[in-house]
Amino acid sequence: MGFRKKILQSDGVRRFLCWLISVYLRFVYHSSRWDHQEAEFLEPLIATDEAFVVALWHNRVVMM
C-alpha cells in the first residue's frame, strides 16, 4: 500500500479534510451574492405531469 493511500485512509486525516471542505463551503456560501429571479412560469409546469428541464448557472452547482 502506498504512502498516499495510508495517509488518506487515516481517520484523523479524513476528518480534517472533511472539516476543511465544510469550512470552505460555508465561506463560499456566506460570501456569495444570491439573485433570485421570479419564475411564475414554473408553478404551472410543476402542476402538470409533463417533464421539463431546469437550468442553473454553473458556478452555483456546489451550493445546490
N, C-alpha and C positions, 0 to 999 in steps of 0.2 A: 504494500500500500504506500502510495506516495506521500510525501510530507504535506502537500497541499490538501489531500483528501483527509488526512488525520486532523489537520487544523480545522477544516470545515465541518468535520463530524464531532468536534468538541462541543459539549453542551454550553460552556461559557462563551465561546466564540459565536455560536449560533444565537444565543440570547443577546449578545452585544450587537450583532448585525441586525437583528430584528428591532432592537431598541433604536439603533441608528436610522434605520429606514422609517420607523414611525415618527421620529423627530423630524426627519426631512419632509415627510408627507404633511405633518402638521404645519411646518414652516411654509411650505408651498401653499397650503390651503389658506392660511391666515394672511399671506402676503399677496394673494391673487385678488383681482377685481372681478366680481361676478356681474354679468349683464344679462338679465332675464328678458327675453323677448316675449311679447304677448303672442299666444298661439291659440286663438279662438278656433282655428280650423282643426285642432287636434281632438277636441271633445266629440264631434260627430264621427270621426274616424274610430275612436275608441268604442263608441256605442255600437258600431256595426261589427259584423263578423268578418269583414274583409281584411286582408293582410295589407300592411303598409310599412314603410321604412322610415326610421328616424335617423337623421344625420346630426352629428355633433362635431364641433371643432376639435381637431386632433390634439391640441395641447391640453385639453381638459379630460382626456380619457382616464388618466390615472386617478383623478378625483371623483370619478363616477361611481 
